[in-house]
Amino acid sequence: MTSPRIPQNFERPFARRGLLKGMGAAAAFATVPGALAACSSSKSSSSGNAGSATSPVTFGSNYSDASPKAAFAALTAAATAAGGPKVTVNTVDHNTFQNNITSYLQGTPDDLFTWFAGYRMQYFAAQGLALPIDDVWAKIGGNFSASVKTLSTGLDGHQYFVPIYNYPWVVFYNKSHFAEKGYTVPTTWDQFIALCQKMKADGIVPLAFADKDGWPALGTFDILNMRINGYDYHIKLMKHQVPWTDPGVTAVFDKWAELMPYMQTGANGRIWQDAAKALEQKQAGMMFQGTNQVAAQYVSDNANLADLDFFPYPAINPTYGQNYMDAPTDGFMISKKAKNPAGAKAILEYIGTAAAEATFLKTDQWDVGVATGLQAPSYDAVQTKSAAAIAGCKAVAQFMDRDADPAMATAMISIIQKFIDDPSTGNITSLQNSAEQQAKAIYTS
């Protein structure tokens, strides 16, 4: 999946390296593994050669799971069929790809690469590792809303990214399971806890949960934060305009601690795919994660996708209700060292159209398109409901590791895993202090 994850050893060539050294960042500067180095089938060049719009291009992809890999293959084939150059896709396991993305871009990268919108894109643009594509946006800009263009724009005001889809983070369940047990979809926190208690009494794990990869639990923090404190608070916290020792953060951890008895134990040793299987097999009653993961896993496992349904995370603070959610946007960028930038731009000009998104979504049964005027060819119930859920929000976040400084997101992965192991009040205080100390070092350097 193109999951919204931050690499555990993310390279940080800023003045803030001092902090990362204390976090074991030396490992981040190791050479790229052979699998990722192989992403570049030919030597890249920074000589300024524009290349040719008809010459072949290479595309580094982290769409390594079977279902998204097939959707991406259909997209690139359609781009070539529409008059673009031939595309050679170099697929690498998503964890390997993302754990070594900086070394990859600094070495001999492919012409194009898969990545994420917002700050995750802005980071590489600021490092001079991505090519500005204002000329592409001059042609495709009318296909997207102003908010989507903003997500594709670097801190310098130039565009670097072409989106393809987004997807909501919501609470999944099996309709037949709820019907069989007489469960009712909750809309408030009290109803949610009561449902969890009922499931536990019935011998069912209320919430499937996994965090071995580090990033999934960031989503739980995000949604609790937005439900309790609102979207603006979330953004301010991600920018360290609110301290991590703030009572609002304490409230997030306290509420999470209340939920922990109903979450699948041993999360730090479990990958999210296995948590999804527990939901598929009805060993667990619910799972909070993105459609890009859960629904896609149902497809990969040949599980009953028609039985899968979801609801927005229940309201906690009436002031904010269910107004916000994480809805990450994924897409594509051009390497600054691209050997054939003209060919790469030709591909992105096609991808940045409603027709391209429609082609992608013929195979993709879990994401939703972001182009205006998109006529989705085959939205299933999950996708239709996803589009409505996102449209119904007053604002959507991009996930902690996309809204925050990369080093802070990395720090929070470790802190949240420690919380999962020990959600006691004393440990929460200690972890908040640790988060604030690291935030001060990261954001003031």
Buried (B, 14 or more C-beta within 10 A) or exposed (E): BBBBBBBBBBBBEBEBBEBBEEBEBEEBEEEBBEBBBEBBBEEBBEEEEEBBBEBBBBBBBBBBBEBBBBBBBBBBBBBBEBEBBBBBBBBBBBBBBBBBBBBBBBBBBBBBBBBBBBBBBBBBBBBEBBBBBEEBBEBBBEBBEEEBBEBBBBEEEBBBBBBBBBBBBBBBBBEEBBEEBEBEBBBBBEBBBEBBEBBBEEEBBBBBBBBBBBBBBBBBBBBBBBBBBBBBBBBBBBBBEBBBBBEBBBBBBBBBBEBBEBBBEEBBEBBBBBBBBBBBEBBBBBBBBBBBBBBBBBBBBEBEBEBBBBBBBBBBEEEBBBBBBBBBBBBBBBBBBBBBBBBBBBBBBBBBBBBBBBBBBBBBBBBBBBBEEBEBEEBBBBBEBBBEBBEEBEBBBBBBBBBBBBBBBBBBBBBBBBBBEEBEEEBBEBBBEBBBBBBBBBBEE
